[in-house]
Amino acid sequence: MLTDPSRRDVLRQFGALGISGAIGQLYSGSLFAGPGGATGGLERLVAGEVVNRGDGQYEAWRNSMVWHLRKPERYPDTIIRAHSEQDVSSAVKHATDNGLKVSARSSGHNSTGAALRDGGILIDLALLRDVEIDADRKTARIQPALWSEQLVREAGKHGLAFPAAHCPTVALGGYLLGGGAGWNHAHWGSVACYSIKSADVILADGRKVTASADSYPDLYWAVRGVGPGFFGIVTELELQLYPLPQAIYTSMYISPIDNLQTVVAALDKLNQIKDERVEILLLLMHDPQAPENTPPTEAKICMVGVNAFADTEKDAKAMLAPFADSELASASVFRLEDQPSSFAKLYNPENVDTSIGRYAVDNVWTDDPGQALLSLVEHFKKTPSPRTHVLCSYGVKPELREDACFSRIANHYVASYLLWNDAENDGANHAWLKQTNDLLEPFSKGTYINETEATLFPERVKSSFSEDSWKRLAELRKKYDPGKVFHTYIGYS
């Protein structure tokens, strides 16, 4: 069943298309009440607040480390809110000297709560958000907790842009460490980590080194794609920026889910001819306009959003024209075409579902998106939560480079984003996600480390890397962190 959605609701849902795994928007800063108690002399080593397990405000701090409501039952001994790079260095050296393990958090958007680990020190980087744009060199120097939207806004003031995350409050530190599939990235050098020019890294002994193509090239290789298992803490990044598109236009098409065969057949053809500056996002979702008494199996729709990042209005509309003339358009029961937009509008929180809940996500890279999506149709109709959606990003430019450990990608990306309200429904949603992964496995060319549900399926972490990259990361971990100060991936030791 598909009702006629209002323009406002359609635009709100279209905004959600641009959010790869971030339906609920939360303030990513910490909910700190004030300075914590002393522990082992740490309060004398760092300027930032220190809270220990057992302190009255500890649980509020711990909960604020993860942006959604499915908080993992993992408890660091101490949480530090770093005020500076020196705080990070001092805390890491203290941990090394005292046999403690360390994790770091930029904004906590990883669905597994990867920064929350049992024991040791969690270093919260949320206050490290500085950005400096060099317009002449077309570069930016940023700290790791800078939000994606903040970088796009600051770069835009200089006529520049970056393939930042679709979700505005995703911090760039974790996003870039795991690869980064963001705005217009097929045109801007493939995954965003390829645009890292250098990175300042705090090593296990507390030293800061700068990793680049010419300095610590092996560490530079690791920074570009390692994800949440990194054996160091990045405190600053230098990024390559790109010319700002002067005309961003969007179109949207909505069909009943039972028309998916026609939709994916059309998109397979359109993807072959589209300009690489055109971003295609397909969403399987619950119809927000369906009456409450509609059976869930009859209330699912397919929505396709198309973003054109062009230099002129004429060029943008020309990029979108093939979609308007295609079977995608003729099969749609609702369409909204050639709408002027901007990054400010794409990031506008009024256009997204800002409610929160419990969250899980997993994914595959695939060369056969149509068959992958069709395999999910009947299963998707039975999702335990109407807030869950499946997203497919078409034509992502599958480039791999020898100077980056990012080593799994295909032509298209399919991800499942589960969002539900109550803990009593955890089991049903986890089981649904497992079956989704099983259905997608025949079409998989690997996974994307930033959106892999490692808590439930730790074996999928390894599928984000080639065998050679996985082995080399293990060797570099021994080289740079022989004492295993930094936590590695969840489920691994």
N, C-alpha and C positions, 0 to 999 in steps of 0.2 A: 504494500500500500504506500502511496506517495501523495501527500497533500501539497497544495500550492504554498510554498513558504513565502513569508513576507520579505521584502528587500532587506530590512534590517537584520532579520535572522539569517538570511542567506549570507550577507556580508560578515556577520559574526562567525558563522561556520567557515566561511572562506578564510577568515583570519586564522582559524585553527589549523587550516591546511599547512600554513607556514611554520607550524610548531612541531618539529620532529621530536616527539616524545616529551612534550612539556605542556600538557593541557592546563594544569593548575599553575598559576603564577603566584609565587610567594616571594616576599622580600628575602633576598639571599644573604643579607647581612645577619649577624648573630643577634640572638635575643638576650644579650648579656645584661645582668642587673648591676654589675659593678665588680670591683676587684675581688679575687678569690683568696683563699687562705694560702699559707706558705707550705711548700713541700720540697724537701731536699735542697733548699737553697735556690730553687728556680726563680722565686720572686725577686731575688737579688741580681739575677742574671739578665732578666728581660724587663723591658718597660711596659709590656702589655700585661693584661689581666691573666691570672693563673687560678684555675679552679680544680680542686681535687675531688676524686670520688669520695662521697661522704659529706661534702659540703652541701649546705642547704640549697644552693642554686644549681648544683651539678646537673640534675635531671633536665632542667630547662635549657641549660647550655647544650647538653648531649642531644636533646631533641631538635635543637635548632641547627644541628650539623647536617640534617637531611631535609630536603625541601618538601617531601610528601609525608603522609601519615603512617606509612608502613615502616616503622622504625625498627631496624635490626636489633636483636638482643645482644649487642656487643658493647663493652664498657671499657674505654681507655681509663688509665689511672689518673691522668691529668689532661686537661684541655687548656691550651694557651692561645690567647688572641694576640697574634704578632702585630706590633706597631711599626716594625721596620725589618729590613733585610738582616740587620744585626741581631734582632730578636730571633730570627729563624736560625741563624748560624750558632748563636749561643745555646739555643734549646737543643739543636742537633748534637753539638759537641757534648753537652751535659748528658744526653742520652747515651752517646757512645762511651763516655767515661764511666757511666753507671750501669751499663749492661741493659739499657732500656730500648724498646723498639719505638719507631716513629712512623706516623702517617701524616698526611697534609690534606687540607680541604680548601678549595677556592670558592665554590658556591654551593656545593652539596647536591648538584643536580643528577649525579649518577644514581640510577634507580636502585642500585644495590646498597647504597650508603657505604661506598667503598672506603671512605675515610674513617668510618667508625670501626675500630678493631679492639679486641680485648687486650687490656694491659697497655703499658707504655704511655707515650705522649702523642696527643693529637694537636697539631699546629694548625690553627685556623688562620688563613691568609686573607679573610674577608675585607680587612681594612687596606690591603695593598692594591689600590685601584688607580694609581697615577697613569697618565697617558701624555705623551709628547709627540706631536706630529712634525716631521721635517718635510715640508711641502716640496722643497727643491729636489730632495733625494727620493721623494715618494715613499717614505718609510714612517713607521710609528714605533716608539719605544713604549711598552706597556708593562704594568705589573699584572700578576696572574689573576687577581680577583676582579679585574675590570670587566664589566658586563659587555656582552656583544653589542647591545643597542648603544652603549656609551661610546664604543670605538667607532661604530658606523656614524653616529652623530658628529663626533669630533673630526673624523676624517672628512666628512661631508662639508664641513666649514671651509675646507681647503680644496674642494672639488675632487676629493679622493674617496675611495671605498675599499671594502675588504669582505671576503666571503665568510662573514661571521655567522654564528648560529642563528637559526630561524627564531628561536625563543629569545626574547630580549634580555632576560636575566641570567642566562647561562654565562658563567665566567669563562674567560678565554683560556685560562691556564689548563684546566682539565680538558676542555674542548679541543685545544690544539695538540696536547700530548697524545690524545687518542686518534688524531687524524683530522676530523672536522669536515663535515659535509654540510655546507651552508649556502647562503644566497649566491646564485649565479656562479657557483664554483666550477662548473664545466668550462666556463669562459675564463675564469681567473685562476688558472694553473691547477685544476683538479682539486684534490682535497686540500684543506686550508693549511695543514702542517707543512706543505711544500713551500709556503710563503714565509716560513720562519727563516730569517737570515742569521740570527744568533740567539743564544739563550744563556743567561746567567744561572748557574746551578750551584746549590749548596751541597757539598759531598758529605759522606758519613763522618769525616773528621772535622767538619765545620768549616772547611775552606770553601771559598767561592772561586769558581772557574768560569770562564766564558767559552761556551762550545759553539763552534762555527765550522764552515768548510775547511778553514785553515788552522783552527785551534781546537784540540780535542775532537777531531772529526768522528771518532767512534761514539763519543757521547752525543755529538750532534746527530748522528744517525739514529741513536736511540730516542732522543727527544722527539723526533719526528715520527710519532705513531705508537709509542710504547704503551700509552694508556695508564690506568691506575696502578700498574705494577712497577713504576719507575723507581730506580735506586738512587734518588736524589730529590731535591726540591727546587723547582724553577722559581726564581724570584723576579726575573725580568726577561722580556722577549723583545727582539727587534723584528719587525714584520715588514714585508713588502706590501705596498698599497697599490691600488689600481685606479684608473680614471673613473669618476662617478658617472653612472648612466644619467643622461639628461632627460630621458623620457621612459618612465616605467608604466606599463599598461597591463591590465589583467583581464582575463575572461574566465567564466565559470560555466560548467555544464552539470546538470543533475539528472540522473536516470534511476529507475527502479533497479535493485540489485539483480533481478532476473534478466536485465538487459546487458549484463556484464560481458557476455560473449561478444556482442556488437561493439561495446565500448573498447575492450582491449584489442580487438581486431583493428579498429580505427586508429588507436594509439600506436600500435605496432607500425603502421604505415606512416603516421605523422612523425614519429620519432626518427624515421629514416631521412626525412626531408627538412626537419626543423633546423633553424639557426641554433648554434650552441648557446646563444644568449637567451634562449627560451627555456624556461623551467616548467616541467610538467609534473604535477603532483596529483595522484589519484587517491581517494579516500573511500574506504568502505566504512559506513557509519550508521547509527540509528537515526531515523528521521526525527529531527527535533520538533516537527509540526504534527507528528502522529498523535491522534487522540489517546488518552491514557488507557482506554480499554482495548487498543489495538494489540493483537497477539504479537509478541516480539519477532516471530519469524516473518511477519508481514510488514514490518516497519523498518526494514533495512534499505538503504539507498547507496548509490555510487555517485560520488561527486568528484569532478575533475577541475582543478584549478590550473591556469596557465599564466605564468608571469613572463613578460617580455622586457628585458633590460636593454634599452636602445638609446641612441643618441638624439633622435628626433621623433616627434609624434608620428610622422609619416612612416618611418622605419618600424616603429613599434606596431602600428596597425597592420603593416605588411607582414610582419612576423606572425601576427595572430590570425590573419586572413585564412590560411589553410585550415584552421580549426573550425572556423565558422562555415566553411564550405564542405565539411567532412561528414561522414556517417555519425561521428560523435555528436555533432550538433543535431542532426535529424533524429537521432535516437533519444534525445534529451526531452524531458517534460518541462524543464526550466533552463533558461540560459540568461547570462548577463555578460555582455561582450564589450571589449574595447573601453574598459573603465580606467581613467587616469589614476595613477597611484604614486607612491613614493615610499622610501624606507620608513619614514615617520608613520605613514598610514599602515604599512605592513607590520610595524611593531606596535601599533596602537592597541593598548590593552582593552579598549572598549569592544574590540572586534574578536575577542577570544573568551572562552569559558574560563572564568577566573576562580571557579570553585575548586576545592581541594579534596583529596581523598587518599586512598591507598593505591599504590602504583607498582606496575611491573612492565618490563619491556624486553623484547628479543627481536631478532632480525636474521635476514640472509641477504647476501649479494647474489644476484641471479642474472643469467642471460636470457631467461624465458619468463618474463613477468606475467604475460597473459595466462599461461598454463598454471603458473604458481598461484595467481589470484583466483582462477577458476577452481582450483583444488580446494579453496577455502569457503566457497559460497555457502554450502549447506551447513558447514561447521560454524561459520560466522553468524548465521541466523540464530544460532543457539548460544551465543555468548552470554555468560551469567550476568553481565552488567551492560545496560544500554549506553554507558559512557565509554565503553571500549571501542577502539577503532583500529583499522589496518591501513597503513599508508604505503604507497609505492611511489618512489621517485624515479622517473624515466630519464635515461640518457645522461648518466652522471660522469662520463668521460673516464673510463677505467685505465688510468695511467699509473704505472709502478716505477719507482726510481731506486737506483742503487744506493743513493745517499739518504735513504729513509727506511726505517724498519716497518713502516706501514706496508703490508705485503699481501693483503687480501682485498680484492675489489672485482666487480663485474660491471656490466653495462647498466644495471638497474639495481635498485635497493627496495626491499620489502621489509617493513617493520610492524610489529604488533604492539600496540600501546594499550595496556589494560588499566582501567581506572574504576575503582569501586569504593563503596562507602564504609562497610563494616568488616571488622576483623573476622567475624563468623563466616564470611564468604571467601576467606583466603584460600581455603582448600579447593573450592570449585573453580576459582579463577586460575590458580596455579595449574590445576589439571587441564583446564581449557588451553592454557599457554603451551603446556607440554604437547598436547595433541596438535596444536597449530604448528609447532616446530617439527613434529613428525611428518605432517602433511607437506611442509615446505622443503624438507630435507632432500627429496629427489631433484629439486631444482637449485640447490644451494651450491655456490662457489666459495663459501666461507662466510664469516660473520664480521661485524663491525664492533670493535672492542668497546666503544663508548656506550653502546646500547645493547649489551649482552647481559642476560640475567644470570650473573655468575653465582649468586647465592643459591639459586635453585638448580642450575645446570653448570657447575664449574668446568666441566669438560669443554664447554663451548668457548671458553677463553682461548684455548690453544688454537681453535679453528679460525681465530682472527689473524693468525700469522702463518707464513710459510714455514716449512720445517727448518730451512736454513736460518731464517730470522729468529725463530724460537730458540735454536741452539746458540746463536750468537748473543742473544739477550742474556741467556744463562751464563755465558762466559764473561760478558761485561758486568753482570751483577757480581760475580766473584771478584773481578778486578777492582771495581769501584766501591763495593760494599762487602768486603770479605767477612765482616762480623755480623752480617745480616741485620743491620740496624733498621733499615726500611722494610716495612711490610711489602710483600710481593702480592700477586693477585689473590683474590679470595678463592679459597679452595686449594691453594698451592703453598708450599713451604720452601 
